[in-house]
């Protein structure tokens, strides 16, 4: 069956074993569901921390704009 790959060495057998293992796991739907839940939980946590990071930057920018607006108002009044 794999006679034409004999010259490639033992790495092919390792890849074949990995493919066989992955093919076996692909039929275990419980593991697929668990992996999907873990993936989306990690994605949600990363998204939350990203939101907090950029929200802080936006608040700082908003504060600077308010301060600049106040200074411009003082200049116009003078």
mmCIF file of the N, C-alpha and C atoms, coordinates in Angstrom:
data_MODEL
# 
_entry.id   MODEL 
# 
loop_
_atom_site.group_PDB 
_atom_site.id 
_atom_site.type_symbol 
_atom_site.label_atom_id 
_atom_site.label_alt_id 
_atom_site.label_comp_id 
_atom_site.label_asym_id 
_atom_site.label_entity_id 
_atom_site.label_seq_id 
_atom_site.pdbx_PDB_ins_code 
_atom_site.Cartn_x 
_atom_site.Cartn_y 
_atom_site.Cartn_z 
_atom_site.occupancy 
_atom_site.B_iso_or_equiv 
_atom_site.pdbx_formal_charge 
_atom_site.auth_seq_id 
_atom_site.auth_comp_id 
_atom_site.auth_asym_id 
_atom_site.auth_atom_id 
_atom_site.pdbx_PDB_model_num 
ATOM 1   N N  . UNK A 1 1  ? 0.809   -1.189 0.000  1.00 0.00 ? 1  UNK A N  1 
ATOM 2   C CA . UNK A 1 1  ? 0.000   0.000  0.000  1.00 0.00 ? 1  UNK A CA 1 
ATOM 3   C C  . UNK A 1 1  ? 0.861   1.266  0.000  1.00 0.00 ? 1  UNK A C  1 
ATOM 4   N N  . UNK A 1 2  ? 1.884   1.332  0.842  1.00 0.00 ? 2  UNK A N  1 
ATOM 5   C CA . UNK A 1 2  ? 2.748   2.511  0.935  1.00 0.00 ? 2  UNK A CA 1 
ATOM 6   C C  . UNK A 1 2  ? 4.158   2.217  0.438  1.00 0.00 ? 2  UNK A C  1 
ATOM 7   N N  . UNK A 1 3  ? 4.287   1.339  -0.516 1.00 0.00 ? 3  UNK A N  1 
ATOM 8   C CA . UNK A 1 3  ? 5.609   0.918  -0.963 1.00 0.00 ? 3  UNK A CA 1 
ATOM 9   C C  . UNK A 1 3  ? 6.389   2.042  -1.628 1.00 0.00 ? 3  UNK A C  1 
ATOM 10  N N  . UNK A 1 4  ? 5.713   2.961  -2.328 1.00 0.00 ? 4  UNK A N  1 
ATOM 11  C CA . UNK A 1 4  ? 6.436   4.028  -3.008 1.00 0.00 ? 4  UNK A CA 1 
ATOM 12  C C  . UNK A 1 4  ? 6.945   5.093  -2.042 1.00 0.00 ? 4  UNK A C  1 
ATOM 13  N N  . UNK A 1 5  ? 6.621   5.013  -0.772 1.00 0.00 ? 5  UNK A N  1 
ATOM 14  C CA . UNK A 1 5  ? 7.109   5.967  0.222  1.00 0.00 ? 5  UNK A CA 1 
ATOM 15  C C  . UNK A 1 5  ? 8.243   5.402  1.078  1.00 0.00 ? 5  UNK A C  1 
ATOM 16  N N  . UNK A 1 6  ? 8.707   4.193  0.765  1.00 0.00 ? 6  UNK A N  1 
ATOM 17  C CA . UNK A 1 6  ? 9.758   3.584  1.585  1.00 0.00 ? 6  UNK A CA 1 
ATOM 18  C C  . UNK A 1 6  ? 11.045  4.389  1.546  1.00 0.00 ? 6  UNK A C  1 
ATOM 19  N N  . UNK A 1 7  ? 11.331  5.026  0.452  1.00 0.00 ? 7  UNK A N  1 
ATOM 20  C CA . UNK A 1 7  ? 12.570  5.784  0.349  1.00 0.00 ? 7  UNK A CA 1 
ATOM 21  C C  . UNK A 1 7  ? 12.505  7.092  1.144  1.00 0.00 ? 7  UNK A C  1 
ATOM 22  N N  . UNK A 1 8  ? 11.343  7.492  1.594  1.00 0.00 ? 8  UNK A N  1 
ATOM 23  C CA . UNK A 1 8  ? 11.202  8.747  2.339  1.00 0.00 ? 8  UNK A CA 1 
ATOM 24  C C  . UNK A 1 8  ? 11.620  8.610  3.792  1.00 0.00 ? 8  UNK A C  1 
ATOM 25  N N  . UNK A 1 9  ? 11.704  7.422  4.335  1.00 0.00 ? 9  UNK A N  1 
ATOM 26  C CA . UNK A 1 9  ? 12.150  7.233  5.701  1.00 0.00 ? 9  UNK A CA 1 
ATOM 27  C C  . UNK A 1 9  ? 10.993  7.079  6.674  1.00 0.00 ? 9  UNK A C  1 
ATOM 28  N N  . UNK A 1 10 ? 11.340  7.133  7.955  1.00 0.00 ? 10 UNK A N  1 
ATOM 29  C CA . UNK A 1 10 ? 10.345  6.866  8.992  1.00 0.00 ? 10 UNK A CA 1 
ATOM 30  C C  . UNK A 1 10 ? 9.438   8.049  9.271  1.00 0.00 ? 10 UNK A C  1 
ATOM 31  N N  . UNK A 1 11 ? 9.781   9.240  8.769  1.00 0.00 ? 11 UNK A N  1 
ATOM 32  C CA . UNK A 1 11 ? 8.917   10.395 9.023  1.00 0.00 ? 11 UNK A CA 1 
ATOM 33  C C  . UNK A 1 11 ? 7.533   10.194 8.415  1.00 0.00 ? 11 UNK A C  1 
ATOM 34  N N  . UNK A 1 12 ? 7.464   9.467  7.306  1.00 0.00 ? 12 UNK A N  1 
ATOM 35  C CA . UNK A 1 12 ? 6.164   9.223  6.689  1.00 0.00 ? 12 UNK A CA 1 
ATOM 36  C C  . UNK A 1 12 ? 5.292   8.392  7.606  1.00 0.00 ? 12 UNK A C  1 
ATOM 37  N N  . UNK A 1 13 ? 5.870   7.424  8.266  1.00 0.00 ? 13 UNK A N  1 
ATOM 38  C CA . UNK A 1 13 ? 5.102   6.585  9.188  1.00 0.00 ? 13 UNK A CA 1 
ATOM 39  C C  . UNK A 1 13 ? 4.597   7.417  10.360 1.00 0.00 ? 13 UNK A C  1 
ATOM 40  N N  . UNK A 1 14 ? 5.387   8.390  10.811 1.00 0.00 ? 14 UNK A N  1 
ATOM 41  C CA . UNK A 1 14 ? 4.943   9.261  11.889 1.00 0.00 ? 14 UNK A CA 1 
ATOM 42  C C  . UNK A 1 14 ? 3.765   10.117 11.429 1.00 0.00 ? 14 UNK A C  1 
ATOM 43  N N  . UNK A 1 15 ? 3.845   10.657 10.222 1.00 0.00 ? 15 UNK A N  1 
ATOM 44  C CA . UNK A 1 15 ? 2.750   11.455 9.687  1.00 0.00 ? 15 UNK A CA 1 
ATOM 45  C C  . UNK A 1 15 ? 1.510   10.582 9.513  1.00 0.00 ? 15 UNK A C  1 
ATOM 46  N N  . UNK A 1 16 ? 1.715   9.361  9.056  1.00 0.00 ? 16 UNK A N  1 
ATOM 47  C CA . UNK A 1 16 ? 0.597   8.443  8.886  1.00 0.00 ? 16 UNK A CA 1 
ATOM 48  C C  . UNK A 1 16 ? -0.062  8.143  10.238 1.00 0.00 ? 16 UNK A C  1 
ATOM 49  N N  . UNK A 1 17 ? 0.741   7.954  11.268 1.00 0.00 ? 17 UNK A N  1 
ATOM 50  C CA . UNK A 1 17 ? 0.195   7.690  12.604 1.00 0.00 ? 17 UNK A CA 1 
ATOM 51  C C  . UNK A 1 17 ? -0.568  8.900  13.123 1.00 0.00 ? 17 UNK A C  1 
ATOM 52  N N  . UNK A 1 18 ? -0.036  10.098 12.892 1.00 0.00 ? 18 UNK A N  1 
ATOM 53  C CA . UNK A 1 18 ? -0.724  11.319 13.332 1.00 0.00 ? 18 UNK A CA 1 
ATOM 54  C C  . UNK A 1 18 ? -2.045  11.470 12.588 1.00 0.00 ? 18 UNK A C  1 
ATOM 55  N N  . UNK A 1 19 ? -2.027  11.249 11.271 1.00 0.00 ? 19 UNK A N  1 
ATOM 56  C CA . UNK A 1 19 ? -3.264  11.330 10.484 1.00 0.00 ? 19 UNK A CA 1 
ATOM 57  C C  . UNK A 1 19 ? -4.291  10.311 10.956 1.00 0.00 ? 19 UNK A C  1 
ATOM 58  N N  . UNK A 1 20 ? -3.838  9.128  11.280 1.00 0.00 ? 20 UNK A N  1 
ATOM 59  C CA . UNK A 1 20 ? -4.737  8.094  11.781 1.00 0.00 ? 20 UNK A CA 1 
ATOM 60  C C  . UNK A 1 20 ? -5.348  8.505  13.113 1.00 0.00 ? 20 UNK A C  1 
ATOM 61  N N  . UNK A 1 21 ? -4.543  9.088  13.980 1.00 0.00 ? 21 UNK A N  1 
ATOM 62  C CA . UNK A 1 21 ? -5.020  9.538  15.293 1.00 0.00 ? 21 UNK A CA 1 
ATOM 63  C C  . UNK A 1 21 ? -6.045  10.670 15.127 1.00 0.00 ? 21 UNK A C  1 
ATOM 64  N N  . UNK A 1 22 ? -5.751  11.618 14.236 1.00 0.00 ? 22 UNK A N  1 
ATOM 65  C CA . UNK A 1 22 ? -6.677  12.725 13.985 1.00 0.00 ? 22 UNK A CA 1 
ATOM 66  C C  . UNK A 1 22 ? -7.978  12.206 13.378 1.00 0.00 ? 22 UNK A C  1 
ATOM 67  N N  . UNK A 1 23 ? -7.875  11.250 12.463 1.00 0.00 ? 23 UNK A N  1 
ATOM 68  C CA . UNK A 1 23 ? -9.066  10.667 11.852 1.00 0.00 ? 23 UNK A CA 1 
ATOM 69  C C  . UNK A 1 23 ? -9.919  9.972  12.909 1.00 0.00 ? 23 UNK A C  1 
ATOM 70  N N  . UNK A 1 24 ? -9.257  9.309  13.873 1.00 0.00 ? 24 UNK A N  1 
ATOM 71  C CA . UNK A 1 24 ? -9.977  8.649  14.960 1.00 0.00 ? 24 UNK A CA 1 
ATOM 72  C C  . UNK A 1 24 ? -10.681 9.681  15.839 1.00 0.00 ? 24 UNK A C  1 
ATOM 73  N N  . UNK A 1 25 ? -10.017 10.804 16.139 1.00 0.00 ? 25 UNK A N  1 
ATOM 74  C CA . UNK A 1 25 ? -10.620 11.847 16.977 1.00 0.00 ? 25 UNK A CA 1 
ATOM 75  C C  . UNK A 1 25 ? -11.762 12.572 16.267 1.00 0.00 ? 25 UNK A C  1 
ATOM 76  N N  . UNK A 1 26 ? -11.709 12.617 14.950 1.00 0.00 ? 26 UNK A N  1 
ATOM 77  C CA . UNK A 1 26 ? -12.740 13.336 14.189 1.00 0.00 ? 26 UNK A CA 1 
ATOM 78  C C  . UNK A 1 26 ? -14.114 12.709 14.372 1.00 0.00 ? 26 UNK A C  1 
ATOM 79  N N  . UNK A 1 27 ? -14.172 11.459 14.749 1.00 0.00 ? 27 UNK A N  1 
ATOM 80  C CA . UNK A 1 27 ? -15.451 10.799 14.954 1.00 0.00 ? 27 UNK A CA 1 
ATOM 81  C C  . UNK A 1 27 ? -15.922 10.882 16.392 1.00 0.00 ? 27 UNK A C  1 
ATOM 82  N N  . UNK A 1 28 ? -15.138 11.491 17.249 1.00 0.00 ? 28 UNK A N  1 
ATOM 83  C CA . UNK A 1 28 ? -15.530 11.657 18.644 1.00 0.00 ? 28 UNK A CA 1 
ATOM 84  C C  . UNK A 1 28 ? -16.143 13.048 18.797 1.00 0.00 ? 28 UNK A C  1 
ATOM 85  N N  . UNK A 1 29 ? -17.443 13.135 18.603 1.00 0.00 ? 29 UNK A N  1 
ATOM 86  C CA . UNK A 1 29 ? -18.130 14.421 18.571 1.00 0.00 ? 29 UNK A CA 1 
ATOM 87  C C  . UNK A 1 29 ? -18.124 15.121 19.929 1.00 0.00 ? 29 UNK A C  1 
ATOM 88  N N  . UNK A 1 30 ? -18.057 14.368 20.994 1.00 0.00 ? 30 UNK A N  1 
ATOM 89  C CA . UNK A 1 30 ? -17.985 14.977 22.325 1.00 0.00 ? 30 UNK A CA 1 
ATOM 90  C C  . UNK A 1 30 ? -16.708 15.813 22.451 1.00 0.00 ? 30 UNK A C  1 
ATOM 91  N N  . UNK A 1 31 ? -15.582 15.300 21.982 1.00 0.00 ? 31 UNK A N  1 
ATOM 92  C CA . UNK A 1 31 ? -14.331 16.066 22.031 1.00 0.00 ? 31 UNK A CA 1 
ATOM 93  C C  . UNK A 1 31 ? -14.399 17.284 21.124 1.00 0.00 ? 31 UNK A C  1 
ATOM 94  N N  . UNK A 1 32 ? -15.070 17.156 19.986 1.00 0.00 ? 32 UNK A N  1 
ATOM 95  C CA . UNK A 1 32 ? -15.207 18.289 19.074 1.00 0.00 ? 32 UNK A CA 1 
ATOM 96  C C  . UNK A 1 32 ? -16.009 19.402 19.739 1.00 0.00 ? 32 UNK A C  1 
ATOM 97  N N  . UNK A 1 33 ? -17.082 19.045 20.427 1.00 0.00 ? 33 UNK A N  1 
ATOM 98  C CA . UNK A 1 33 ? -17.905 20.044 21.122 1.00 0.00 ? 33 UNK A CA 1 
ATOM 99  C C  . UNK A 1 33 ? -17.114 20.692 22.245 1.00 0.00 ? 33 UNK A C  1 
ATOM 100 N N  . UNK A 1 34 ? -16.387 19.913 23.017 1.00 0.00 ? 34 UNK A N  1 
ATOM 101 C CA . UNK A 1 34 ? -15.568 20.462 24.100 1.00 0.00 ? 34 UNK A CA 1 
ATOM 102 C C  . UNK A 1 34 ? -14.510 21.410 23.539 1.00 0.00 ? 34 UNK A C  1 
ATOM 103 N N  . UNK A 1 35 ? -13.859 21.035 22.444 1.00 0.00 ? 35 UNK A N  1 
ATOM 104 C CA . UNK A 1 35 ? -12.841 21.888 21.831 1.00 0.00 ? 35 UNK A CA 1 
ATOM 105 C C  . UNK A 1 35 ? -13.459 23.192 21.342 1.00 0.00 ? 35 UNK A C  1 
ATOM 106 N N  . UNK A 1 36 ? -14.656 23.123 20.762 1.00 0.00 ? 36 UNK A N  1 
ATOM 107 C CA . UNK A 1 36 ? -15.324 24.343 20.290 1.00 0.00 ? 36 UNK A CA 1 
ATOM 108 C C  . UNK A 1 36 ? -15.681 25.259 21.449 1.00 0.00 ? 36 UNK A C  1 
ATOM 109 N N  . UNK A 1 37 ? -16.167 24.696 22.540 1.00 0.00 ? 37 UNK A N  1 
ATOM 110 C CA . UNK A 1 37 ? -16.512 25.501 23.717 1.00 0.00 ? 37 UNK A CA 1 
ATOM 111 C C  . UNK A 1 37 ? -15.262 26.156 24.297 1.00 0.00 ? 37 UNK A C  1 
ATOM 112 N N  . UNK A 1 38 ? -14.197 25.405 24.426 1.00 0.00 ? 38 UNK A N  1 
ATOM 113 C CA . UNK A 1 38 ? -12.947 25.964 24.955 1.00 0.00 ? 38 UNK A CA 1 
ATOM 114 C C  . UNK A 1 38 ? -12.418 27.057 24.032 1.00 0.00 ? 38 UNK A C  1 
ATOM 115 N N  . UNK A 1 39 ? -12.477 26.834 22.719 1.00 0.00 ? 39 UNK A N  1 
ATOM 116 C CA . UNK A 1 39 ? -12.016 27.830 21.760 1.00 0.00 ? 39 UNK A CA 1 
ATOM 117 C C  . UNK A 1 39 ? -12.794 29.128 21.908 1.00 0.00 ? 39 UNK A C  1 
ATOM 118 N N  . UNK A 1 40 ? -14.123 29.039 21.959 1.00 0.00 ? 40 UNK A N  1 
ATOM 119 C CA . UNK A 1 40 ? -14.919 30.258 22.035 1.00 0.00 ? 40 UNK A CA 1 
ATOM 120 C C  . UNK A 1 40 ? -14.808 30.929 23.396 1.00 0.00 ? 40 UNK A C  1 
ATOM 121 N N  . UNK A 1 41 ? -14.598 30.162 24.459 1.00 0.00 ? 41 UNK A N  1 
ATOM 122 C CA . UNK A 1 41 ? -14.351 30.775 25.771 1.00 0.00 ? 41 UNK A CA 1 
ATOM 123 C C  . UNK A 1 41 ? -13.045 31.561 25.757 1.00 0.00 ? 41 UNK A C  1 
ATOM 124 N N  . UNK A 1 42 ? -12.010 30.982 25.186 1.00 0.00 ? 42 UNK A N  1 
ATOM 125 C CA . UNK A 1 42 ? -10.724 31.687 25.078 1.00 0.00 ? 42 UNK A CA 1 
ATOM 126 C C  . UNK A 1 42 ? -10.878 32.935 24.215 1.00 0.00 ? 42 UNK A C  1 
ATOM 127 N N  . UNK A 1 43 ? -11.608 32.815 23.137 1.00 0.00 ? 43 UNK A N  1 
ATOM 128 C CA . UNK A 1 43 ? -11.831 33.956 22.253 1.00 0.00 ? 43 UNK A CA 1 
ATOM 129 C C  . UNK A 1 43 ? -12.596 35.059 22.972 1.00 0.00 ? 43 UNK A C  1 
ATOM 130 N N  . UNK A 1 44 ? -13.574 34.698 23.789 1.00 0.00 ? 44 UNK A N  1 
ATOM 131 C CA . UNK A 1 44 ? -14.346 35.686 24.546 1.00 0.00 ? 44 UNK A CA 1 
ATOM 132 C C  . UNK A 1 44 ? -13.477 36.386 25.590 1.00 0.00 ? 44 UNK A C  1 
ATOM 133 N N  . UNK A 1 45 ? -12.622 35.629 26.261 1.00 0.00 ? 45 UNK A N  1 
ATOM 134 C CA . UNK A 1 45 ? -11.743 36.234 27.269 1.00 0.00 ? 45 UNK A CA 1 
ATOM 135 C C  . UNK A 1 45 ? -10.769 37.200 26.605 1.00 0.00 ? 45 UNK A C  1 
ATOM 136 N N  . UNK A 1 46 ? -10.175 36.795 25.505 1.00 0.00 ? 46 UNK A N  1 
ATOM 137 C CA . UNK A 1 46 ? -9.253  37.678 24.775 1.00 0.00 ? 46 UNK A CA 1 
ATOM 138 C C  . UNK A 1 46 ? -9.995  38.920 24.284 1.00 0.00 ? 46 UNK A C  1 
ATOM 139 N N  . UNK A 1 47 ? -11.213 38.745 23.787 1.00 0.00 ? 47 UNK A N  1 
ATOM 140 C CA . UNK A 1 47 ? -12.011 39.878 23.331 1.00 0.00 ? 47 UNK A CA 1 
ATOM 141 C C  . UNK A 1 47 ? -12.340 40.836 24.458 1.00 0.00 ? 47 UNK A C  1 
ATOM 142 N N  . UNK A 1 48 ? -12.638 40.303 25.629 1.00 0.00 ? 48 UNK A N  1 
ATOM 143 C CA . UNK A 1 48 ? -12.953 41.147 26.778 1.00 0.00 ? 48 UNK A CA 1 
ATOM 144 C C  . UNK A 1 48 ? -11.749 42.001 27.176 1.00 0.00 ? 48 UNK A C  1 
ATOM 145 N N  . UNK A 1 49 ? -10.578 41.379 27.260 1.00 0.00 ? 49 UNK A N  1 
ATOM 146 C CA . UNK A 1 49 ? -9.386  42.142 27.638 1.00 0.00 ? 49 UNK A CA 1 
ATOM 147 C C  . UNK A 1 49 ? -8.997  43.147 26.551 1.00 0.00 ? 49 UNK A C  1 
ATOM 148 N N  . UNK A 1 50 ? -9.220  42.806 25.296 1.00 0.00 ? 50 UNK A N  1 
ATOM 149 C CA . UNK A 1 50 ? -8.962  43.745 24.210 1.00 0.00 ? 50 UNK A CA 1 
ATOM 150 C C  . UNK A 1 50 ? -9.914  44.932 24.307 1.00 0.00 ? 50 UNK A C  1 
ATOM 151 N N  . UNK A 1 51 ? -11.185 44.643 24.605 1.00 0.00 ? 51 UNK A N  1 
ATOM 152 C CA . UNK A 1 51 ? -12.166 45.711 24.775 1.00 0.00 ? 51 UNK A CA 1 
ATOM 153 C C  . UNK A 1 51 ? -11.758 46.641 25.917 1.00 0.00 ? 51 UNK A C  1 
ATOM 154 N N  . UNK A 1 52 ? -11.354 46.079 27.043 1.00 0.00 ? 52 UNK A N  1 
ATOM 155 C CA . UNK A 1 52 ? -10.944 46.916 28.176 1.00 0.00 ? 52 UNK A CA 1 
ATOM 156 C C  . UNK A 1 52 ? -9.749  47.781 27.815 1.00 0.00 ? 52 UNK A C  1 
ATOM 157 N N  . UNK A 1 53 ? -8.796  47.212 27.088 1.00 0.00 ? 53 UNK A N  1 
ATOM 158 C CA . UNK A 1 53 ? -7.590  47.950 26.711 1.00 0.00 ? 53 UNK A CA 1 
ATOM 159 C C  . UNK A 1 53 ? -7.951  49.146 25.833 1.00 0.00 ? 53 UNK A C  1 
ATOM 160 N N  . UNK A 1 54 ? -8.735  48.905 24.800 1.00 0.00 ? 54 UNK A N  1 
ATOM 161 C CA . UNK A 1 54 ? -9.071  49.991 23.884 1.00 0.00 ? 54 UNK A CA 1 
ATOM 162 C C  . UNK A 1 54 ? -10.084 50.955 24.490 1.00 0.00 ? 54 UNK A C  1 
ATOM 163 N N  . UNK A 1 55 ? -10.905 50.487 25.420 1.00 0.00 ? 55 UNK A N  1 
ATOM 164 C CA . UNK A 1 55 ? -11.834 51.378 26.093 1.00 0.00 ? 55 UNK A CA 1 
ATOM 165 C C  . UNK A 1 55 ? -11.070 52.386 26.951 1.00 0.00 ? 55 UNK A C  1 
ATOM 166 N N  . UNK A 1 56 ? -9.999  51.929 27.605 1.00 0.00 ? 56 UNK A N  1 
ATOM 167 C CA . UNK A 1 56 ? -9.168  52.846 28.396 1.00 0.00 ? 56 UNK A CA 1 
ATOM 168 C C  . UNK A 1 56 ? -8.504  53.883 27.492 1.00 0.00 ? 56 UNK A C  1 
ATOM 169 N N  . UNK A 1 57 ? -8.024  53.448 26.346 1.00 0.00 ? 57 UNK A N  1 
ATOM 170 C CA . UNK A 1 57 ? -7.404  54.388 25.398 1.00 0.00 ? 57 UNK A CA 1 
ATOM 171 C C  . UNK A 1 57 ? -8.431  55.389 24.884 1.00 0.00 ? 57 UNK A C  1 
ATOM 172 N N  . UNK A 1 58 ? -9.638  54.934 24.617 1.00 0.00 ? 58 UNK A N  1 
ATOM 173 C CA . UNK A 1 58 ? -10.693 55.820 24.139 1.00 0.00 ? 58 UNK A CA 1 
ATOM 174 C C  . UNK A 1 58 ? -11.093 56.827 25.217 1.00 0.00 ? 58 UNK A C  1 
ATOM 175 N N  . UNK A 1 59 ? -11.165 56.391 26.462 1.00 0.00 ? 59 UNK A N  1 
ATOM 176 C CA . UNK A 1 59 ? -11.483 57.313 27.554 1.00 0.00 ? 59 UNK A CA 1 
ATOM 177 C C  . UNK A 1 59 ? -10.396 58.364 27.713 1.00 0.00 ? 59 UNK A C  1 
ATOM 178 N N  . UNK A 1 60 ? -9.132  57.967 27.574 1.00 0.00 ? 60 UNK A N  1 
ATOM 179 C CA . UNK A 1 60 ? -8.037  58.930 27.671 1.00 0.00 ? 60 UNK A CA 1 
ATOM 180 C C  . UNK A 1 60 ? -8.123  59.939 26.528 1.00 0.00 ? 60 UNK A C  1 
ATOM 181 N N  . UNK A 1 61 ? -8.435  59.474 25.335 1.00 0.00 ? 61 UNK A N  1 
ATOM 182 C CA . UNK A 1 61 ? -8.589  60.373 24.194 1.00 0.00 ? 61 UNK A CA 1 
ATOM 183 C C  . UNK A 1 61 ? -9.774  61.313 24.390 1.00 0.00 ? 61 UNK A C  1 
ATOM 184 N N  . UNK A 1 62 ? -10.858 60.791 24.915 1.00 0.00 ? 62 UNK A N  1 
ATOM 185 C CA . UNK A 1 62 ? -12.034 61.596 25.211 1.00 0.00 ? 62 UNK A CA 1 
ATOM 186 C C  . UNK A 1 62 ? -11.701 62.680 26.236 1.00 0.00 ? 62 UNK A C  1 
ATOM 187 N N  . UNK A 1 63 ? -10.934 62.310 27.255 1.00 0.00 ? 63 UNK A N  1 
ATOM 188 C CA . UNK A 1 63 ? -10.519 63.268 28.282 1.00 0.00 ? 63 UNK A CA 1 
ATOM 189 C C  . UNK A 1 63 ? -9.662  64.375 27.656 1.00 0.00 ? 63 UNK A C  1 
ATOM 190 N N  . UNK A 1 64 ? -8.745  64.009 26.793 1.00 0.00 ? 64 UNK A N  1 
ATOM 191 C CA . UNK A 1 64 ? -7.900  65.003 26.126 1.00 0.00 ? 64 UNK A CA 1 
ATOM 192 C C  . UNK A 1 64 ? -8.729  65.939 25.252 1.00 0.00 ? 64 UNK A C  1 
ATOM 193 N N  . UNK A 1 65 ? -9.714  65.384 24.543 1.00 0.00 ? 65 UNK A N  1 
ATOM 194 C CA . UNK A 1 65 ? -10.574 66.214 23.700 1.00 0.00 ? 65 UNK A CA 1 
ATOM 195 C C  . UNK A 1 65 ? -11.414 67.174 24.545 1.00 0.00 ? 65 UNK A C  1 
ATOM 196 N N  . UNK A 1 66 ? -11.924 66.697 25.671 1.00 0.00 ? 66 UNK A N  1 
ATOM 197 C CA . UNK A 1 66 ? -12.679 67.579 26.565 1.00 0.00 ? 66 UNK A CA 1 
ATOM 198 C C  . UNK A 1 66 ? -11.804 68.702 27.089 1.00 0.00 ? 66 UNK A C  1 
ATOM 199 N N  . UNK A 1 67 ? -10.590 68.365 27.494 1.00 0.00 ? 67 UNK A N  1 
ATOM 200 C CA . UNK A 1 67 ? -9.662  69.372 28.003 1.00 0.00 ? 67 UNK A CA 1 
ATOM 201 C C  . UNK A 1 67 ? -9.312  70.391 26.915 1.00 0.00 ? 67 UNK A C  1 
ATOM 202 N N  . UNK A 1 68 ? -9.086  69.911 25.689 1.00 0.00 ? 68 UNK A N  1 
ATOM 203 C CA . UNK A 1 68 ? -8.788  70.804 24.573 1.00 0.00 ? 68 UNK A CA 1 
ATOM 204 C C  . UNK A 1 68 ? -9.983  71.704 24.263 1.00 0.00 ? 68 UNK A C  1 
ATOM 205 N N  . UNK A 1 69 ? -11.184 71.151 24.324 1.00 0.00 ? 69 UNK A N  1 
ATOM 206 C CA . UNK A 1 69 ? -12.393 71.930 24.084 1.00 0.00 ? 69 UNK A CA 1 
ATOM 207 C C  . UNK A 1 69 ? -12.553 73.018 25.145 1.00 0.00 ? 69 UNK A C  1 
ATOM 208 N N  . UNK A 1 70 ? -12.274 72.680 26.403 1.00 0.00 ? 70 UNK A N  1 
ATOM 209 C CA . UNK A 1 70 ? -12.340 73.683 27.477 1.00 0.00 ? 70 UNK A CA 1 
ATOM 210 C C  . UNK A 1 70 ? -11.324 74.786 27.248 1.00 0.00 ? 70 UNK A C  1 
ATOM 211 N N  . UNK A 1 71 ? -10.109 74.418 26.855 1.00 0.00 ? 71 UNK A N  1 
ATOM 212 C CA . UNK A 1 71 ? -9.076  75.425 26.593 1.00 0.00 ? 71 UNK A CA 1 
ATOM 213 C C  . UNK A 1 71 ? -9.446  76.309 25.411 1.00 0.00 ? 71 UNK A C  1 
ATOM 214 N N  . UNK A 1 72 ? -10.033 75.729 24.375 1.00 0.00 ? 72 UNK A N  1 
ATOM 215 C CA . UNK A 1 72 ? -10.461 76.518 23.211 1.00 0.00 ? 72 UNK A CA 1 
ATOM 216 C C  . UNK A 1 72 ? -11.579 77.478 23.590 1.00 0.00 ? 72 UNK A C  1 
ATOM 217 N N  . UNK A 1 73 ? -12.475 77.029 24.487 1.00 0.00 ? 73 UNK A N  1 
ATOM 218 C CA . UNK A 1 73 ? -13.549 77.901 24.961 1.00 0.00 ? 73 UNK A CA 1 
ATOM 219 C C  . UNK A 1 73 ? -13.002 79.070 25.754 1.00 0.00 ? 73 UNK A C  1 
ATOM 220 N N  . UNK A 1 74 ? -11.971 78.817 26.554 1.00 0.00 ? 74 UNK A N  1 
ATOM 221 C CA . UNK A 1 74 ? -11.352 79.905 27.342 1.00 0.00 ? 74 UNK A CA 1 
ATOM 222 C C  . UNK A 1 74 ? -10.675 80.899 26.426 1.00 0.00 ? 74 UNK A C  1 
ATOM 223 N N  . UNK A 1 75 ? -10.017 80.405 25.379 1.00 0.00 ? 75 UNK A N  1 
ATOM 224 C CA . UNK A 1 75 ? -9.319  81.293 24.431 1.00 0.00 ? 75 UNK A CA 1 
ATOM 225 C C  . UNK A 1 75 ? -10.343 82.159 23.693 1.00 0.00 ? 75 UNK A C  1 
ATOM 226 N N  . UNK A 1 76 ? -11.469 81.580 23.299 1.00 0.00 ? 76 UNK A N  1 
ATOM 227 C CA . UNK A 1 76 ? -12.485 82.340 22.572 1.00 0.00 ? 76 UNK A CA 1 
ATOM 228 C C  . UNK A 1 76 ? -13.105 83.421 23.458 1.00 0.00 ? 76 UNK A C  1 
ATOM 229 N N  . UNK A 1 77 ? -13.256 83.131 24.754 1.00 0.00 ? 77 UNK A N  1 
ATOM 230 C CA . UNK A 1 77 ? -13.846 84.107 25.662 1.00 0.00 ? 77 UNK A CA 1 
ATOM 231 C C  . UNK A 1 77 ? -12.916 85.290 25.911 1.00 0.00 ? 77 UNK A C  1 
ATOM 232 N N  . UNK A 1 78 ? -11.639 85.071 25.801 1.00 0.00 ? 78 UNK A N  1 
ATOM 233 C CA . UNK A 1 78 ? -10.673 86.151 26.075 1.00 0.00 ? 78 UNK A CA 1 
ATOM 234 C C  . UNK A 1 78 ? -10.530 87.041 24.928 1.00 0.00 ? 78 UNK A C  1 
# 
